[in-house]
Amino acid sequence: MGIIFLKILGIALGCAVKPVIAIPASVAAGAEYYQTILGGIIGGCSGIIIYLFSLDYLLKTYKKQLHHKEQQNPTVKPFKKKLIFTKRNRMIVRLMQKYGLNGIAFLTPLLSLPLGVFIAERINEKFIQNRKKVMIYLCVSMVIWTFVLTGISHLF
């Protein structure tokens, strides 16, 4: 029982970062179908939740720190939020227009969970403003890709 738990835990830790590599590697290492499915879903969804909330915390802390510095230094002009079209803003708008949240959620398990969650959170912040919806889309995509990747890995 302890070895099975350790296998599932190892798969979950790998899937929390890069499921497209962790799932085939776990199958190659001898994990069974249900272990790979369970570890992939648990690791992927918990990774998405952890990245989503830690990213939110880091962004809020950064904004608070920026505001605090403005208050301490009166010679610095107050920060006015005006629309500046940077490369990053253009990229986010292009991604949202081209793929939308569904496309970003679909691609996230294939690329990297931290990167996909970061892009989805930025799109959520600018367009959607519904973190629960983003989390559900990302987790559903992770579940689907876990079944697909596990099935393909077990076939070969």
N, C-alpha and C positions, 0 to 999 in steps of 0.2 A: 504494500500500500504506500509506503514511504517513497519508493522509487517512482511510482506513477505520479505522485504529487510533485516530486522534483522535476520530472519530465514536463508536466503541465506548467509548472512555474517557470522553467527555462523557456518554453515556447511563449508564454505570456510576456516575459521580459523582452524577448526578441521582437515580438509583434508590437510591443509598445513603441518601438522605434521604427523598424523597417519590416513590415509583414511580408513583403514580396520576397525577401531573402530568408526570413526566419521560418516561414512555413515549409518551403522545399527543403531547407536544411534540416528541419526536425524530422521530416519524412525520411530523408536520406540517413539520418541517425537512428532510425528504427522506431519512431513514435507511431502509435496506431492511429487510425482515422479519428476516433472519438477524442483522443488526447489532443490531437492537432486542432480539431474544431474547437474544443473547450478552451485550450490555451490561447488560440488565436482570437476568439471572441472576447474572452476575459481581458487579455493583454491589450488588444486593440482598443476596445471601448474604454477601459480604465485609462489608457494612455491619452486618448482623446479628451476625456474629462479632466485629467490632470493638466494637460497642456493648455486647455481652454481656460481653466480657472487661474492657473499660475500666470499665463500670459495677461489675463485681465488684471491681476494683482500687480504685475510688473509695470504695465502701462499706466495704471492709476497712480502707482508710487512715483513713476517718472514725471507725470504731469503735476503731481503735488509738489515734488521737489523743484520743478521748474518754476511753479508759482511762488514757492517759498523764497527762491533766489531773487525773484523780481521784487518781492516785498522787502527783502533785506537791503537791496542796493537801489536807492532812490534815483541814482543818476541814470540807471538803465530805463529806457522808455518801456512802458507796459506793453506786454505782448498782445498785439491785435491779431485776432484770428481772421485772416483774409485768405481767400482762395488763391493758392499758388499751385500752378500745374507743374509739378516735378515729374521726373521720370517714373518714380514709384507710384504717384497718384495716377498717372496715365496708364501704367501697367494694371493697376487694380481696376480702373474703370473698364479697360479693354477686356480683362478677364471676366468681369461681371457681365458685360454686354455680350461677349462671345459664348461663354459657358454657363454663366449663372451659378447659383449655389449648387444645383444638381450636378453640374459638370465638375466643379471643384471637389465636391464630396465623392464623386465617382473616381476621380484621379488620385485623391489623397492616399489611399492604401498602396497605390502603385509607386508613388514618388517617395514620400517620407511623411510620417504622421506629424512631426513637429512643423515641418514646412507647410503642409496642407492645412493644419489647424491655424497656423499664423495667417495664411492667406484668407481662409474662411472667416477668421475673426476680424480681419481688416475689412472685408466685404460686409460682414455683419455690422460693424461699427459705422460704415459709411452709407449703406443702403437699407439693410433689413431691420436692424435693431431688435432682433429676437433670438437670443442666445439658445433658448430651448429648441427652437426649430433647427438651428445650425447643428446642435449636439445630436439631435435625432437623425438628421440627414447623414452626418458623418458616421454615426454608429450603425445605421442601416447599411450604408455602403461597406463598412468594415465587415459586417456579418456576411453580406453577399460575397465579397471578395475572399473571405476566409473559406467559405464553401467551395468557391471556384478554384482557388489556388490549391486547396487540399485535395480536391478531386483530381485536378490535373497532375499534381505531384504523385498521387497514389497510382495513377494510370501508368506513369513512366517510372 
